[in-house]
């Protein structure tokens, strides 16, 4: 195994010459103490850096509600960011003050979060899913089949390890999904043969790496110390390994990571474009289509909630709106009360617009000349 590389954190621009730990190091330490993901770590540090750049030369302890509100307002008015992005920035700043600096200030509760609008997800029909999958090749097609057939998120699919795919029980175990939760996912029978052949090729490549003194995989948490030989074990290898050896940004160890999600996203977006579908579909659209098509097939929403890993059934209820059913089959009155083919538009037999106007004037004149009846017998 290649020796670890010491990862040196860069300064956050606040008094790096002092002996006390730099603010950047404090933020990183507290984030990892609370087991935040690497994505959250990168996002929070980025927002804290932008906040300090917006107020140059000032320490966060000397700033308060006015500075935070000014920064968030600048994001909305000049940056034109979405409400979710603005709330993410606010969460990063609240983490800085409450968890890192441990400042208990009353104004923290007065900062208002942006109201997130409710959006309907983009959903592909079954025919459109087939058209997109037909445009994918090789490992990208296999990833697309699992995204749609199992309802996985993209990173959940790419982080699958060999031990998480049970061919005999026909199930997939999602480890450390969203919210750091494990769950079982569907195993599509249609994928079994292709996935088995793919793993055979991956194992051959892994054996070749071992003969060259490589073949290590990045292990979660402290398993590298607890199980020193597990990094080269076949069961711990990624189902969709990367073609390159990379370095873990946290531990500094070199190993073979999984495919990068940006590469898969680009391939799926290009496949949607080649298929000619006029929808803004992404890799996550397969997950939306998975849930919607299960609802169309009559499966109950609680089962779909468990398969998707939603904490609340209200999150899963969004797909009933996509179906335009809302829990009940509602038919448009246009479809229910009219013949299948509506008659043509106005013809020459219809009265002229001027005649219609004159007729309306006569009716209004007759109405004014009639006596007023204040009786309530007609009610």
C-alpha positions in Angstrom: 0.0 0.0 0.0 1.3 3.5 -0.8 2.2 5.6 2.2 -0.4 8.1 3.4 0.0 11.7 2.4 -0.3 14.3 5.1 -3.3 16.5 4.3 -2.6 20.0 5.5 -5.6 22.2 5.9 -5.4 25.6 4.3 -6.0 28.7 6.4 -9.4 30.3 6.4 -7.9 33.8 6.4 -8.2 34.4 10.2 -4.9 34.9 12.1 -3.0 31.8 10.8 0.1 33.0 12.6 -1.3 32.6 16.1 -0.6 29.5 18.2 -4.3 28.7 18.7 -5.9 26.4 16.2 -7.1 28.2 13.1 -10.8 28.6 12.5 -10.6 26.3 9.5 -9.1 23.5 11.6 -11.7 24.0 14.4 -14.6 23.8 11.9 -13.2 20.6 10.3 -12.6 19.0 13.7 -16.2 19.7 15.0 -17.7 18.5 11.7 -15.9 15.2 11.9 -16.7 14.9 15.6 -20.4 15.0 14.7 -19.8 12.5 11.8 -20.9 14.9 9.0 -20.4 13.6 5.5 -17.6 14.8 3.3 -20.1 16.6 1.1 -21.5 18.6 4.1 -18.0 19.3 5.2 -17.1 20.8 1.9 -20.3 22.8 1.6 -20.2 24.2 5.2 -16.5 25.3 4.9 -17.3 26.9 1.5 -20.1 28.9 3.0 -18.1 30.0 6.0 -15.3 31.1 3.7 -17.7 33.2 1.6 -19.3 34.7 4.7 -15.8 35.9 5.9 -14.9 37.1 2.4 -18.2 39.2 2.4 -17.1 40.8 5.7 -13.3 41.0 5.3 -11.1 41.5 8.3 -13.7 40.7 10.9 -13.9 37.8 13.2 -17.3 35.9 13.5 -17.4 36.6 17.2 -17.6 40.3 16.5 -20.5 39.9 14.1 -24.1 39.1 14.6 -27.6 39.1 13.2 -27.1 42.2 11.0 -24.1 40.7 9.3 -25.6 37.3 8.8 -28.9 38.8 7.4 -26.9 41.1 5.1 -25.0 38.1 3.7 -28.1 36.0 3.2 -29.9 39.0 1.6 -26.9 39.5 -0.8 -27.2 35.8 -1.8 -30.9 36.3 -2.7 -30.8 39.7 -4.3 -27.4 39.6 -6.2 -26.6 35.9 -6.3 -30.2 34.9 -7.2 -29.7 31.6 -5.4 -32.6 29.2 -4.7 -34.3 29.0 -1.3 -32.6 25.7 -0.5 -29.2 27.2 -1.3 -29.8 30.1 1.0 -31.0 27.8 3.8 -27.8 25.7 3.4 -25.7 28.8 3.9 -27.7 29.7 7.0 -27.2 26.2 8.3 -23.5 26.5 7.8 -23.4 29.8 9.7 -25.5 28.5 12.6 -23.2 25.5 12.8 -20.2 27.9 13.0 -21.7 29.9 15.9 -23.5 27.2 17.8 -21.1 24.2 17.4 -17.7 25.6 16.7 -17.6 29.0 18.5 -20.2 27.9 21.0 -21.8 31.3 21.1 -25.3 31.3 22.6 -26.8 34.4 21.1 -30.5 35.1 21.1 -30.5 36.5 17.6 -29.7 33.0 16.2 -33.4 32.1 16.7 -34.6 35.3 14.9 -32.8 34.6 11.6 -35.6 33.6 9.2 -35.1 30.8 6.8 -36.2 31.2 3.2 -39.5 29.5 2.3 -38.8 26.7 0.0 -41.3 26.4 -2.9 -43.0 23.1 -3.6 -41.9 21.7 -6.9 -43.2 18.6 -8.7 -40.5 16.1 -9.8 -39.9 15.3 -13.4 -41.1 11.8 -14.2 -40.5 9.7 -17.3 -43.1 7.3 -18.7 -42.1 3.7 -19.1 -41.6 4.1 -22.8 -39.3 7.2 -22.2 -37.3 5.2 -19.6 -36.7 2.5 -22.2 -35.6 5.1 -24.8 -33.1 6.6 -22.4 -31.7 3.2 -21.3 -31.3 2.2 -24.9 -28.9 5.2 -25.4 -26.6 4.1 -22.5 -23.8 1.6 -23.0 -21.6 -0.6 -20.7 -21.3 0.3 -17.1 -23.4 3.4 -17.5 -26.4 1.4 -18.7 -26.0 -1.0 -15.7 -26.1 2.0 -13.4 -29.2 3.4 -15.1 -30.9 0.0 -14.8 -30.3 -0.1 -11.0 -31.3 3.6 -10.6 -34.7 2.9 -12.2 -35.1 -0.8 -11.1 -34.2 -0.3 -7.5 -35.1 3.4 -6.9 -31.6 4.2 -5.7 -30.0 7.6 -5.4 -27.0 8.1 -7.6 -24.4 8.0 -4.8 -26.2 5.1 -3.1 -25.7 3.1 -6.3 -22.1 4.1 -6.9 -21.2 3.4 -3.2 -22.4 -0.2 -3.4 -19.8 -2.8 -2.4 -19.7 -6.4 -3.5 -21.0 -7.6 -0.1 -24.1 -5.4 -0.4 -25.5 -7.3 -3.4 -27.1 -10.5 -2.5 -27.9 -12.6 -5.6 -29.4 -15.5 -3.7 -31.8 -13.4 -1.6 -32.4 -11.0 -4.5 -31.9 -7.9 -2.4 -29.6 -4.9 -2.3 -28.5 -3.4 1.0 -28.0 0.4 1.0 -25.4 1.3 3.6 -25.3 4.8 5.1 -27.9 6.3 2.8 -29.4 9.7 3.2 -29.6 10.5 6.9 -27.0 7.8 7.6 -29.6 5.1 7.5 -29.4 1.6 6.1 -32.2 0.0 4.1 -33.1 -2.9 1.8 -33.7 -2.1 -1.9 -35.3 -4.1 -4.7 -33.1 -6.4 -6.8 -34.4 -6.4 -10.4 -34.3 -9.8 -11.9 -33.5 -8.3 -15.3 -30.2 -6.9 -14.0 -29.0 -10.2 -12.4 -27.2 -11.6 -15.4 -25.6 -8.4 -16.6 -24.5 -7.5 -13.0 -22.9 -10.9 -12.5 -20.9 -10.6 -15.7 -19.9 -7.1 -14.7 -18.6 -8.3 -11.3 -16.6 -11.0 -13.0 -14.8 -8.4 -15.0 -14.3 -6.2 -11.9 -12.8 -9.2 -10.0 -10.4 -9.9 -12.8 -9.3 -6.3 -12.8 -8.9 -6.5 -9.0 -6.7 -9.6 -9.2 -4.5 -7.7 -11.7 -4.2 -4.8 -9.2 -3.2 -7.2 -6.4 -0.4 -8.6 -8.5 1.0 -5.1 -9.0 0.9 -4.3 -5.3 -2.3 -2.2 -5.5 -5.9 -3.2 -5.2 -6.7 -1.3 -2.0 -10.1 0.2 -1.5 -11.0 3.1 0.9 -12.7 1.8 4.0 -15.2 3.7 6.1 -14.3 5.1 9.5 -11.6 3.2 11.5 -11.9 -0.2 9.7 -8.5 0.4 8.1 -7.0 0.0 11.6 -9.4 -2.6 12.8 -9.2 -4.8 9.7 -5.8 -4.1 8.1 -6.3 -6.7 5.3 -9.9 -5.7 4.5 -8.9 -3.0 2.0 -7.7 -5.7 -0.4 -10.5 -8.1 0.3 -12.9 -8.8 -2.6 -16.1 -8.3 -0.6 -15.1 -4.7 0.2 -14.5 -3.6 -3.3 -16.9 -1.2 -5.0 -19.3 -2.6 -7.5 -18.6 0.2 -9.9 -14.9 1.0 -9.3 -13.1 4.0 -10.8 -10.6 3.5 -13.6 -8.0 5.5 -11.7 -6.2 5.3 -8.3 -7.2 8.3 -6.1 -6.3 9.7 -2.7 -8.8 10.0 0.1 -9.1 13.7 1.0 -9.5 12.8 4.7 -7.1 10.1 5.5 -4.6 10.7 2.6 -4.5 7.0 1.7 -4.4 6.0 -1.9 -6.9 3.5 -3.2 -9.5 2.7 -5.9 -12.6 4.7 -5.3 -16.0 4.3 -7.1 -17.0 6.0 -10.3 -17.4 9.7 -10.0 -21.0 10.8 -10.0 -20.3 13.7 -12.4 -19.2 11.2 -15.1 -22.4 9.2 -14.7 -24.6 12.3 -14.7 -23.0 13.5 -17.9 -23.6 10.2 -19.6 -27.3 10.1 -18.5 -27.9 13.7 -19.6 -26.4 13.0 -23.0 -28.5 9.9 -23.3 -31.7 11.9 -22.6 -30.6 14.4 -25.2 -30.0 11.7 -27.8 -33.3 10.1 -27.1 -35.2 13.2 -28.1 -37.2 13.5 -24.9 -38.3 17.0 -24.2 -37.9 16.8 -20.5 -35.1 18.0 -18.1 -34.3 14.5 -16.9 -31.3 13.7 -14.8 -30.0 10.6 -13.0 -32.4 11.3 -10.1 -35.4 11.2 -12.5 -35.0 7.4 -12.6 -35.8 7.4 -8.9 -38.9 9.6 -9.4 -40.0 7.4 -12.2 -39.5 4.2 -10.1 -41.8 5.5 -7.3 -44.5 6.8 -9.7 -44.6 3.6 -11.7 -45.0 1.6 -8.5 -48.0 3.7 -7.6 -49.5 3.3 -11.0 -49.1 -0.5 -10.5 -51.2 -0.3 -7.4 -48.5 -0.8 -4.6 -49.3 0.9 -1.3 -47.5 4.1 -0.5 -46.1 2.8 2.8 -44.1 0.0 1.0 -42.8 2.6 -1.5 -41.8 4.8 1.4 -39.6 2.1 2.9 -38.1 1.2 -0.5 -37.2 4.9 -1.1 -35.9 5.4 2.5 -38.1 8.4 3.2 -38.4 9.3 6.9 -41.9 10.6 6.4 -44.8 9.4 4.2 -45.5 13.0 3.4 -42.4 13.1 1.3 -43.6 10.0 -0.7 -47.0 11.6 -1.1 -45.6 14.0 -3.7 -45.8 11.2 -6.3 -49.6 11.0 -5.9 -49.7 14.6 -7.2 -47.5 13.6 -10.1 -50.1 11.0 -11.0 -52.7 13.7 -10.8 -54.8 11.5 -8.5 -54.2 12.8 -5.0 -55.4 9.5 -3.5 -58.6 9.5 -5.7 -59.1 9.0 -9.4 -60.4 12.3 -10.6 -61.7 12.7 -14.1 -61.9 16.0 -15.9 -65.4 17.3 -16.5 -64.5 17.9 -20.1 -63.8 14.2 -20.5 -66.9 13.2 -18.5 -69.7 15.4 -19.9 -68.8 15.9 -23.6 -68.7 13.6 -26.6 -65.4 12.1 -27.7 -65.2 14.6 -30.6 -66.3 18.2 -30.0 -68.1 20.1 -32.8 -66.3 22.5 -35.0 -66.0 26.2 -34.3 -68.3 29.0 -35.3 -69.9 28.8 -38.8 -71.7 31.2 -41.2 -75.0 30.1 -39.6 -74.1 31.6 -36.3 -75.2 35.2 -35.6 -72.7 38.0 -36.2 -70.9 39.4 -33.2 -72.8 42.7 -33.7 -76.1 40.9 -33.5 -75.1 39.2 -30.3 -74.2 42.5 -28.8 -77.5 44.1 -29.8 -79.4 41.1 -28.4 -77.6 41.5 -25.1 -78.5 45.3 -25.0 -82.1 44.5 -25.5 -82.1 41.9 -22.6 -80.5 44.4 -20.3 -83.1 47.1 -21.2 -86.0 44.7 -20.6 -84.5 43.8 -17.2 -84.3 47.5 -16.2 -88.0 48.0 -17.2 -89.3 45.1 -15.0 -90.6 46.0 -11.6 -88.4 45.1 -8.6 -89.7 42.3 -6.4 -88.4 42.5 -2.9 -90.2 39.3 -1.8 -88.1 36.4 -0.5 -90.6 33.7 -1.6 -88.4 32.8 -4.6 -85.4 31.9 -2.4 
